Amino acid sequence: MATPHDLHFQDTEFEQAAELLSADPGASTLSVSASNAVSTAAGGDDVRLELSEDEEDQDESSELLSGQKAARGLWTFEYYQSFFNVDTVQVLDRVKGSVMPVPGRNFIKNHLRSNPDLYGPFWICVTLVFSVVISGNLSTFLGEMGHPSYHFRPQFHRVSIAAVVIFMYAWLVPVALWGFLTWRQGAERQIGGYSFLETVCVYGYSLFIYIPTSILWIIPFEWLRWTLILVAIGISGSVLVLTFWPVVRGDTKLMSVATVLTIVVLHTVLAVGCKMYFFQTAVHVPATMPPASHLNGQHTPLIHRQEGVRK
Protein backbone atom coordinates (compact mmCIF):
# COMPACT_ATOMS: atom_id res chain seq x y z
CA MET A 1 0.00 0.00 0.00
CA ALA A 2 1.38 3.40 -0.97
CA THR A 3 2.32 5.74 1.86
CA PRO A 4 1.66 9.50 1.84
CA HIS A 5 5.39 10.03 1.28
CA ASP A 6 5.28 7.96 -1.92
CA LEU A 7 2.24 9.85 -3.20
CA HIS A 8 3.94 13.17 -2.53
CA PHE A 9 7.05 11.93 -4.39
CA GLN A 10 4.98 10.94 -7.46
CA ASP A 11 3.12 14.29 -7.49
CA THR A 12 6.45 16.10 -7.42
CA GLU A 13 7.63 14.05 -10.43
CA PHE A 14 4.50 14.86 -12.45
CA GLU A 15 4.86 18.57 -11.66
CA GLN A 16 8.49 18.58 -12.82
CA ALA A 17 7.58 16.78 -16.00
CA ALA A 18 4.77 19.23 -16.72
CA GLU A 19 7.12 22.17 -16.23
CA LEU A 20 9.69 20.65 -18.64
CA LEU A 21 7.05 20.05 -21.31
CA SER A 22 5.71 23.57 -21.02
CA ALA A 23 9.24 24.98 -21.31
CA ASP A 24 10.20 22.74 -24.26
CA PRO A 25 7.22 21.17 -26.07
CA GLY A 26 9.51 19.21 -28.44
CA ALA A 27 11.31 17.38 -25.66
CA SER A 28 11.14 13.58 -25.63
CA THR A 29 9.82 11.69 -22.63
CA LEU A 30 10.63 8.28 -21.17
CA SER A 31 7.82 6.20 -19.76
CA VAL A 32 8.58 3.41 -17.30
CA SER A 33 5.95 0.75 -16.76
CA ALA A 34 4.87 -0.44 -13.37
CA SER A 35 6.77 -3.70 -13.73
CA ASN A 36 9.98 -1.73 -14.37
CA ALA A 37 9.45 0.76 -11.58
CA VAL A 38 12.23 2.62 -9.90
CA SER A 39 13.27 0.67 -6.83
CA THR A 40 14.81 2.48 -3.91
CA ALA A 41 16.30 0.88 -0.85
CA ALA A 42 14.79 1.87 2.47
CA GLY A 43 16.81 4.68 3.96
CA GLY A 44 19.16 4.84 0.95
CA ASP A 45 19.67 7.20 -1.94
CA ASP A 46 20.67 4.64 -4.65
CA VAL A 47 18.30 4.38 -7.61
CA ARG A 48 18.28 1.33 -9.92
CA LEU A 49 16.30 0.93 -13.17
CA GLU A 50 15.23 -2.67 -13.81
CA LEU A 51 14.41 -3.83 -17.33
CA SER A 52 12.08 -6.70 -18.01
CA GLU A 53 13.29 -9.90 -19.71
CA ASP A 54 11.36 -9.09 -22.90
CA GLU A 55 13.12 -5.74 -23.26
CA GLU A 56 16.51 -7.36 -22.65
CA ASP A 57 15.82 -9.97 -25.34
CA GLN A 58 14.75 -7.20 -27.74
CA ASP A 59 17.98 -5.33 -27.04
CA GLU A 60 20.08 -8.45 -27.73
CA SER A 61 18.16 -9.19 -30.93
CA SER A 62 18.65 -5.64 -32.17
CA GLU A 63 22.38 -5.93 -31.43
CA LEU A 64 22.63 -9.16 -33.39
CA LEU A 65 20.74 -7.74 -36.37
CA SER A 66 22.78 -4.57 -36.44
CA GLY A 67 26.08 -6.43 -35.92
CA GLN A 68 26.91 -4.49 -32.77
CA LYS A 69 27.85 -7.57 -30.71
CA ALA A 70 31.57 -7.89 -30.19
CA ALA A 71 33.25 -10.56 -32.31
CA ARG A 72 34.31 -13.64 -30.38
CA GLY A 73 38.01 -14.33 -30.12
CA LEU A 74 39.75 -17.09 -32.06
CA TRP A 75 40.82 -18.85 -28.86
CA THR A 76 37.38 -18.88 -27.25
CA PHE A 77 35.01 -21.83 -27.06
CA GLU A 78 32.13 -19.77 -28.43
CA TYR A 79 34.06 -19.14 -31.66
CA TYR A 80 34.23 -22.85 -32.54
CA GLN A 81 30.80 -23.58 -31.13
CA SER A 82 29.24 -21.83 -34.11
CA PHE A 83 30.78 -24.45 -36.43
CA PHE A 84 28.73 -27.18 -34.70
CA ASN A 85 25.49 -25.23 -34.45
CA VAL A 86 23.25 -27.73 -36.28
CA ASP A 87 20.46 -30.04 -35.24
CA THR A 88 19.63 -33.60 -36.23
CA VAL A 89 17.13 -32.59 -38.89
CA GLN A 90 19.69 -30.44 -40.70
CA VAL A 91 22.36 -33.14 -40.58
CA LEU A 92 19.97 -35.79 -41.92
CA ASP A 93 18.86 -33.45 -44.71
CA ARG A 94 22.48 -32.89 -45.72
CA VAL A 95 23.28 -36.59 -45.59
CA LYS A 96 20.25 -37.26 -47.78
CA GLY A 97 21.40 -34.62 -50.24
CA SER A 98 24.88 -36.18 -50.40
CA VAL A 99 23.54 -39.60 -51.46
CA MET A 100 20.77 -38.35 -53.75
CA PRO A 101 22.30 -35.80 -56.12
CA VAL A 102 19.81 -34.10 -58.42
CA PRO A 103 20.97 -32.38 -61.65
CA GLY A 104 20.67 -28.64 -61.35
CA ARG A 105 20.63 -28.64 -57.53
CA ASN A 106 23.64 -27.17 -55.78
CA PHE A 107 24.48 -28.88 -52.48
CA ILE A 108 25.70 -25.67 -50.85
CA LYS A 109 22.78 -23.51 -51.90
CA ASN A 110 20.04 -26.11 -51.36
CA HIS A 111 21.27 -27.85 -48.20
CA LEU A 112 23.84 -25.71 -46.39
CA ARG A 113 21.93 -22.44 -46.86
CA SER A 114 24.80 -20.24 -45.62
CA ASN A 115 25.14 -22.35 -42.47
CA PRO A 116 28.00 -24.81 -43.04
CA ASP A 117 29.01 -27.05 -40.16
CA LEU A 118 31.86 -29.30 -39.10
CA TYR A 119 29.76 -31.62 -36.94
CA GLY A 120 28.58 -33.82 -39.81
CA PRO A 121 31.90 -34.00 -41.70
CA PHE A 122 33.85 -34.83 -38.51
CA TRP A 123 31.65 -37.74 -37.47
CA ILE A 124 31.36 -38.99 -41.04
CA CYS A 125 35.15 -39.20 -41.27
CA VAL A 126 35.42 -40.95 -37.88
CA THR A 127 32.72 -43.46 -38.81
CA LEU A 128 34.33 -44.09 -42.18
CA VAL A 129 37.69 -44.83 -40.54
CA PHE A 130 36.27 -47.54 -38.28
CA SER A 131 33.91 -48.97 -40.90
CA VAL A 132 36.75 -49.43 -43.40
CA VAL A 133 39.11 -51.03 -40.87
CA ILE A 134 36.53 -53.29 -39.20
CA SER A 135 35.03 -54.37 -42.52
CA GLY A 136 38.50 -55.07 -43.89
CA ASN A 137 39.37 -57.28 -40.90
CA LEU A 138 36.08 -59.16 -41.21
CA SER A 139 36.61 -59.62 -44.93
CA THR A 140 40.08 -61.07 -44.34
CA PHE A 141 38.79 -63.34 -41.58
CA LEU A 142 35.93 -64.70 -43.69
CA GLY A 143 38.20 -65.23 -46.68
CA GLU A 144 40.88 -67.11 -44.69
CA MET A 145 38.62 -68.96 -42.29
CA GLY A 146 38.77 -72.28 -44.18
CA HIS A 147 42.58 -72.54 -44.22
CA PRO A 148 44.13 -74.41 -41.28
CA SER A 149 47.37 -72.43 -41.35
CA TYR A 150 45.58 -69.10 -40.88
CA HIS A 151 45.56 -67.43 -37.45
CA PHE A 152 43.45 -64.30 -37.09
CA ARG A 153 45.32 -61.26 -35.83
CA PRO A 154 43.42 -57.96 -35.57
CA GLN A 155 45.42 -55.32 -37.37
CA PHE A 156 44.91 -52.29 -35.17
CA HIS A 157 47.64 -50.32 -36.90
CA ARG A 158 45.31 -49.94 -39.85
CA VAL A 159 43.13 -47.61 -37.78
CA SER A 160 45.93 -45.05 -37.71
CA ILE A 161 46.58 -45.46 -41.42
CA ALA A 162 42.91 -45.05 -42.30
CA ALA A 163 42.54 -42.02 -40.01
CA VAL A 164 45.56 -40.26 -41.53
CA VAL A 165 44.47 -40.93 -45.12
CA ILE A 166 40.80 -40.04 -44.70
CA PHE A 167 41.28 -36.93 -42.57
CA MET A 168 44.10 -35.67 -44.78
CA TYR A 169 41.87 -36.09 -47.82
CA ALA A 170 38.89 -34.43 -46.10
CA TRP A 171 41.02 -31.41 -45.10
CA LEU A 172 43.98 -30.98 -47.43
CA VAL A 173 42.08 -31.45 -50.68
CA PRO A 174 39.41 -28.84 -49.76
CA VAL A 175 42.19 -26.48 -48.61
CA ALA A 176 44.00 -26.87 -51.93
CA LEU A 177 40.79 -26.48 -53.93
CA TRP A 178 39.67 -23.43 -51.95
CA GLY A 179 43.11 -21.83 -52.37
CA PHE A 180 43.08 -22.55 -56.08
CA LEU A 181 39.61 -21.07 -56.59
CA THR A 182 40.57 -18.03 -54.53
CA TRP A 183 43.66 -17.55 -56.67
CA ARG A 184 41.63 -17.89 -59.86
CA GLN A 185 39.33 -15.11 -58.68
CA GLY A 186 42.16 -12.74 -59.50
CA ALA A 187 42.58 -14.14 -63.01
CA GLU A 188 41.55 -12.38 -66.16
CA ARG A 189 38.07 -13.86 -66.02
CA GLN A 190 36.57 -13.37 -62.60
CA ILE A 191 34.85 -16.39 -61.06
CA GLY A 192 32.91 -16.74 -57.85
CA GLY A 193 33.84 -19.06 -55.03
CA TYR A 194 32.77 -20.63 -51.79
CA SER A 195 34.14 -20.05 -48.34
CA PHE A 196 36.69 -22.42 -46.83
CA LEU A 197 34.15 -23.84 -44.38
CA GLU A 198 31.64 -24.52 -47.15
CA THR A 199 34.27 -26.36 -49.20
CA VAL A 200 35.27 -28.56 -46.25
CA CYS A 201 31.62 -29.23 -45.44
CA VAL A 202 30.83 -30.42 -48.98
CA TYR A 203 33.79 -32.80 -49.02
CA GLY A 204 32.92 -34.18 -45.61
CA TYR A 205 29.33 -35.00 -46.51
CA SER A 206 30.36 -36.42 -49.89
CA LEU A 207 32.26 -39.19 -48.05
CA PHE A 208 29.13 -40.56 -46.39
CA ILE A 209 28.32 -42.88 -49.30
CA TYR A 210 31.58 -44.77 -48.65
CA ILE A 211 30.36 -45.92 -45.20
CA PRO A 212 27.65 -48.33 -46.42
CA THR A 213 29.85 -49.20 -49.39
CA SER A 214 32.72 -50.31 -47.12
CA ILE A 215 30.32 -52.45 -45.09
CA LEU A 216 29.06 -54.17 -48.25
CA TRP A 217 32.66 -54.86 -49.25
CA ILE A 218 32.62 -57.68 -46.69
CA ILE A 219 30.78 -59.80 -49.27
CA PRO A 220 33.57 -61.91 -50.85
CA PHE A 221 32.82 -61.25 -54.51
CA GLU A 222 35.27 -59.09 -56.39
CA TRP A 223 32.84 -58.18 -59.15
CA LEU A 224 30.36 -56.92 -56.55
CA ARG A 225 33.03 -54.87 -54.77
CA TRP A 226 34.13 -53.14 -57.94
CA THR A 227 30.51 -52.49 -58.90
CA LEU A 228 29.91 -50.86 -55.51
CA ILE A 229 33.02 -48.72 -55.99
CA LEU A 230 31.75 -47.44 -59.32
CA VAL A 231 28.33 -46.64 -57.86
CA ALA A 232 29.82 -44.84 -54.84
CA ILE A 233 32.21 -42.83 -56.98
CA GLY A 234 29.38 -41.89 -59.33
CA ILE A 235 27.14 -40.67 -56.49
CA SER A 236 29.71 -38.78 -54.43
CA GLY A 237 31.51 -37.47 -57.49
CA SER A 238 28.24 -36.11 -58.85
CA VAL A 239 27.70 -34.15 -55.63
CA LEU A 240 31.11 -32.51 -55.99
CA VAL A 241 30.76 -31.85 -59.72
CA LEU A 242 27.28 -30.35 -59.39
CA THR A 243 28.52 -28.15 -56.55
CA PHE A 244 31.76 -26.83 -58.02
CA TRP A 245 30.92 -26.72 -61.72
CA PRO A 246 28.88 -23.48 -61.41
CA VAL A 247 31.94 -21.93 -59.78
CA VAL A 248 34.61 -23.03 -62.24
CA ARG A 249 32.63 -22.77 -65.47
CA GLY A 250 33.23 -19.02 -65.51
CA ASP A 251 36.94 -19.71 -65.97
CA THR A 252 38.59 -20.75 -69.21
CA LYS A 253 37.35 -23.99 -70.74
CA LEU A 254 40.65 -25.81 -70.26
CA MET A 255 41.00 -24.74 -66.63
CA SER A 256 37.39 -25.55 -65.73
CA VAL A 257 37.53 -29.05 -67.25
CA ALA A 258 40.93 -29.75 -65.66
CA THR A 259 39.63 -28.67 -62.25
CA VAL A 260 36.57 -30.92 -62.41
CA LEU A 261 38.62 -33.88 -63.65
CA THR A 262 41.11 -33.41 -60.81
CA ILE A 263 38.27 -33.45 -58.27
CA VAL A 264 36.87 -36.69 -59.70
CA VAL A 265 40.28 -38.37 -60.02
CA LEU A 266 41.25 -37.65 -56.41
CA HIS A 267 37.90 -38.94 -55.22
CA THR A 268 38.41 -42.11 -57.26
CA VAL A 269 41.93 -42.62 -55.93
CA LEU A 270 40.64 -42.51 -52.35
CA ALA A 271 37.98 -45.17 -53.00
CA VAL A 272 40.22 -47.49 -55.01
CA GLY A 273 43.09 -47.09 -52.54
CA CYS A 274 40.91 -48.05 -49.58
CA LYS A 275 39.63 -51.09 -51.41
CA MET A 276 43.05 -52.29 -52.53
CA TYR A 277 44.73 -51.84 -49.14
CA PHE A 278 42.04 -52.83 -46.63
CA PHE A 279 40.28 -55.50 -48.70
CA GLN A 280 43.11 -57.53 -50.15
CA THR A 281 42.19 -60.85 -51.68
CA ALA A 282 44.61 -63.57 -50.65
CA VAL A 283 45.67 -66.01 -53.34
CA HIS A 284 46.68 -69.39 -51.98
CA VAL A 285 49.15 -71.42 -54.03
CA PRO A 286 49.16 -75.09 -53.04
CA ALA A 287 52.56 -76.19 -51.82
CA THR A 288 54.04 -78.91 -54.09
CA MET A 289 56.11 -81.63 -52.45
CA PRO A 290 59.19 -82.82 -54.34
CA PRO A 291 58.77 -86.26 -55.96
CA ALA A 292 59.94 -89.33 -54.10
CA SER A 293 62.53 -90.19 -56.76
CA HIS A 294 64.07 -86.75 -56.31
CA LEU A 295 64.33 -87.25 -52.59
CA ASN A 296 65.88 -90.72 -52.98
CA GLY A 297 68.38 -89.44 -55.52
CA GLN A 298 69.75 -86.69 -53.28
CA HIS A 299 69.35 -87.78 -49.69
CA THR A 300 70.12 -91.49 -49.90
CA PRO A 301 73.84 -91.00 -50.74
CA LEU A 302 74.08 -88.50 -47.90
CA ILE A 303 72.77 -91.10 -45.49
CA HIS A 304 75.30 -93.62 -46.74
CA ARG A 305 78.11 -91.11 -46.37
CA GLN A 306 77.07 -90.34 -42.83
CA GLU A 307 76.97 -94.06 -42.01
CA GLY A 308 80.44 -94.48 -43.48
CA VAL A 309 81.81 -91.72 -41.26
CA ARG A 310 80.33 -93.38 -38.20
CA LYS A 311 82.03 -96.67 -39.06
C-alpha positions in Angstrom: 0.0 0.0 0.0 1.4 3.4 -1.0 2.3 5.7 1.9 1.7 9.5 1.8 5.4 10.0 1.3 5.3 8.0 -1.9 2.2 9.9 -3.2 3.9 13.2 -2.5 7.1 11.9 -4.4 5.0 10.9 -7.5 3.1 14.3 -7.5 6.4 16.1 -7.4 7.6 14.0 -10.4 4.5 14.9 -12.4 4.9 18.6 -11.7 8.5 18.6 -12.8 7.6 16.8 -16.0 4.8 19.2 -16.7 7.1 22.2 -16.2 9.7 20.7 -18.6 7.0 20.0 -21.3 5.7 23.6 -21.0 9.2 25.0 -21.3 10.2 22.7 -24.3 7.2 21.2 -26.1 9.5 19.2 -28.4 11.3 17.4 -25.7 11.1 13.6 -25.6 9.8 11.7 -22.6 10.6 8.3 -21.2 7.8 6.2 -19.8 8.6 3.4 -17.3 6.0 0.7 -16.8 4.9 -0.4 -13.4 6.8 -3.7 -13.7 10.0 -1.7 -14.4 9.4 0.8 -11.6 12.2 2.6 -9.9 13.3 0.7 -6.8 14.8 2.5 -3.9 16.3 0.9 -0.8 14.8 1.9 2.5 16.8 4.7 4.0 19.2 4.8 0.9 19.7 7.2 -1.9 20.7 4.6 -4.7 18.3 4.4 -7.6 18.3 1.3 -9.9 16.3 0.9 -13.2 15.2 -2.7 -13.8 14.4 -3.8 -17.3 12.1 -6.7 -18.0 13.3 -9.9 -19.7 11.4 -9.1 -22.9 13.1 -5.7 -23.3 16.5 -7.4 -22.6 15.8 -10.0 -25.3 14.7 -7.2 -27.7 18.0 -5.3 -27.0 20.1 -8.5 -27.7 18.2 -9.2 -30.9 18.6 -5.6 -32.2 22.4 -5.9 -31.4 22.6 -9.2 -33.4 20.7 -7.7 -36.4 22.8 -4.6 -36.4 26.1 -6.4 -35.9 26.9 -4.5 -32.8 27.9 -7.6 -30.7 31.6 -7.9 -30.2 33.3 -10.6 -32.3 34.3 -13.6 -30.4 38.0 -14.3 -30.1 39.8 -17.1 -32.1 40.8 -18.9 -28.9 37.4 -18.9 -27.2 35.0 -21.8 -27.1 32.1 -19.8 -28.4 34.1 -19.1 -31.7 34.2 -22.8 -32.5 30.8 -23.6 -31.1 29.2 -21.8 -34.1 30.8 -24.5 -36.4 28.7 -27.2 -34.7 25.5 -25.2 -34.5 23.2 -27.7 -36.3 20.5 -30.0 -35.2 19.6 -33.6 -36.2 17.1 -32.6 -38.9 19.7 -30.4 -40.7 22.4 -33.1 -40.6 20.0 -35.8 -41.9 18.9 -33.5 -44.7 22.5 -32.9 -45.7 23.3 -36.6 -45.6 20.3 -37.3 -47.8 21.4 -34.6 -50.2 24.9 -36.2 -50.4 23.5 -39.6 -51.5 20.8 -38.4 -53.8 22.3 -35.8 -56.1 19.8 -34.1 -58.4 21.0 -32.4 -61.6 20.7 -28.6 -61.4 20.6 -28.6 -57.5 23.6 -27.2 -55.8 24.5 -28.9 -52.5 25.7 -25.7 -50.9 22.8 -23.5 -51.9 20.0 -26.1 -51.4 21.3 -27.9 -48.2 23.8 -25.7 -46.4 21.9 -22.4 -46.9 24.8 -20.2 -45.6 25.1 -22.4 -42.5 28.0 -24.8 -43.0 29.0 -27.0 -40.2 31.9 -29.3 -39.1 29.8 -31.6 -36.9 28.6 -33.8 -39.8 31.9 -34.0 -41.7 33.8 -34.8 -38.5 31.6 -37.7 -37.5 31.4 -39.0 -41.0 35.1 -39.2 -41.3 35.4 -40.9 -37.9 32.7 -43.5 -38.8 34.3 -44.1 -42.2 37.7 -44.8 -40.5 36.3 -47.5 -38.3 33.9 -49.0 -40.9 36.7 -49.4 -43.4 39.1 -51.0 -40.9 36.5 -53.3 -39.2 35.0 -54.4 -42.5 38.5 -55.1 -43.9 39.4 -57.3 -40.9 36.1 -59.2 -41.2 36.6 -59.6 -44.9 40.1 -61.1 -44.3 38.8 -63.3 -41.6 35.9 -64.7 -43.7 38.2 -65.2 -46.7 40.9 -67.1 -44.7 38.6 -69.0 -42.3 38.8 -72.3 -44.2 42.6 -72.5 -44.2 44.1 -74.4 -41.3 47.4 -72.4 -41.4 45.6 -69.1 -40.9 45.6 -67.4 -37.5 43.4 -64.3 -37.1 45.3 -61.3 -35.8 43.4 -58.0 -35.6 45.4 -55.3 -37.4 44.9 -52.3 -35.2 47.6 -50.3 -36.9 45.3 -49.9 -39.9 43.1 -47.6 -37.8 45.9 -45.1 -37.7 46.6 -45.5 -41.4 42.9 -45.1 -42.3 42.5 -42.0 -40.0 45.6 -40.3 -41.5 44.5 -40.9 -45.1 40.8 -40.0 -44.7 41.3 -36.9 -42.6 44.1 -35.7 -44.8 41.9 -36.1 -47.8 38.9 -34.4 -46.1 41.0 -31.4 -45.1 44.0 -31.0 -47.4 42.1 -31.4 -50.7 39.4 -28.8 -49.8 42.2 -26.5 -48.6 44.0 -26.9 -51.9 40.8 -26.5 -53.9 39.7 -23.4 -52.0 43.1 -21.8 -52.4 43.1 -22.5 -56.1 39.6 -21.1 -56.6 40.6 -18.0 -54.5 43.7 -17.5 -56.7 41.6 -17.9 -59.9 39.3 -15.1 -58.7 42.2 -12.7 -59.5 42.6 -14.1 -63.0 41.5 -12.4 -66.2 38.1 -13.9 -66.0 36.6 -13.4 -62.6 34.9 -16.4 -61.1 32.9 -16.7 -57.9 33.8 -19.1 -55.0 32.8 -20.6 -51.8 34.1 -20.1 -48.3 36.7 -22.4 -46.8 34.2 -23.8 -44.4 31.6 -24.5 -47.1 34.3 -26.4 -49.2 35.3 -28.6 -46.2 31.6 -29.2 -45.4 30.8 -30.4 -49.0 33.8 -32.8 -49.0 32.9 -34.2 -45.6 29.3 -35.0 -46.5 30.4 -36.4 -49.9 32.3 -39.2 -48.1 29.1 -40.6 -46.4 28.3 -42.9 -49.3 31.6 -44.8 -48.6 30.4 -45.9 -45.2 27.6 -48.3 -46.4 29.9 -49.2 -49.4 32.7 -50.3 -47.1 30.3 -52.5 -45.1 29.1 -54.2 -48.3 32.7 -54.9 -49.3 32.6 -57.7 -46.7 30.8 -59.8 -49.3 33.6 -61.9 -50.8 32.8 -61.2 -54.5 35.3 -59.1 -56.4 32.8 -58.2 -59.1 30.4 -56.9 -56.5 33.0 -54.9 -54.8 34.1 -53.1 -57.9 30.5 -52.5 -58.9 29.9 -50.9 -55.5 33.0 -48.7 -56.0 31.8 -47.4 -59.3 28.3 -46.6 -57.9 29.8 -44.8 -54.8 32.2 -42.8 -57.0 29.4 -41.9 -59.3 27.1 -40.7 -56.5 29.7 -38.8 -54.4 31.5 -37.5 -57.5 28.2 -36.1 -58.8 27.7 -34.2 -55.6 31.1 -32.5 -56.0 30.8 -31.8 -59.7 27.3 -30.3 -59.4 28.5 -28.1 -56.5 31.8 -26.8 -58.0 30.9 -26.7 -61.7 28.9 -23.5 -61.4 31.9 -21.9 -59.8 34.6 -23.0 -62.2 32.6 -22.8 -65.5 33.2 -19.0 -65.5 36.9 -19.7 -66.0 38.6 -20.8 -69.2 37.3 -24.0 -70.7 40.6 -25.8 -70.3 41.0 -24.7 -66.6 37.4 -25.6 -65.7 37.5 -29.0 -67.3 40.9 -29.8 -65.7 39.6 -28.7 -62.2 36.6 -30.9 -62.4 38.6 -33.9 -63.7 41.1 -33.4 -60.8 38.3 -33.4 -58.3 36.9 -36.7 -59.7 40.3 -38.4 -60.0 41.2 -37.6 -56.4 37.9 -38.9 -55.2 38.4 -42.1 -57.3 41.9 -42.6 -55.9 40.6 -42.5 -52.4 38.0 -45.2 -53.0 40.2 -47.5 -55.0 43.1 -47.1 -52.5 40.9 -48.0 -49.6 39.6 -51.1 -51.4 43.1 -52.3 -52.5 44.7 -51.8 -49.1 42.0 -52.8 -46.6 40.3 -55.5 -48.7 43.1 -57.5 -50.1 42.2 -60.8 -51.7 44.6 -63.6 -50.7 45.7 -66.0 -53.3 46.7 -69.4 -52.0 49.1 -71.4 -54.0 49.2 -75.1 -53.0 52.6 -76.2 -51.8 54.0 -78.9 -54.1 56.1 -81.6 -52.4 59.2 -82.8 -54.3 58.8 -86.3 -56.0 59.9 -89.3 -54.1 62.5 -90.2 -56.8 64.1 -86.8 -56.3 64.3 -87.3 -52.6 65.9 -90.7 -53.0 68.4 -89.4 -55.5 69.7 -86.7 -53.3 69.3 -87.8 -49.7 70.1 -91.5 -49.9 73.8 -91.0 -50.7 74.1 -88.5 -47.9 72.8 -91.1 -45.5 75.3 -93.6 -46.7 78.1 -91.1 -46.4 77.1 -90.3 -42.8 77.0 -94.1 -42.0 80.4 -94.5 -43.5 81.8 -91.7 -41.3 80.3 -93.4 -38.2 82.0 -96.7 -39.1 
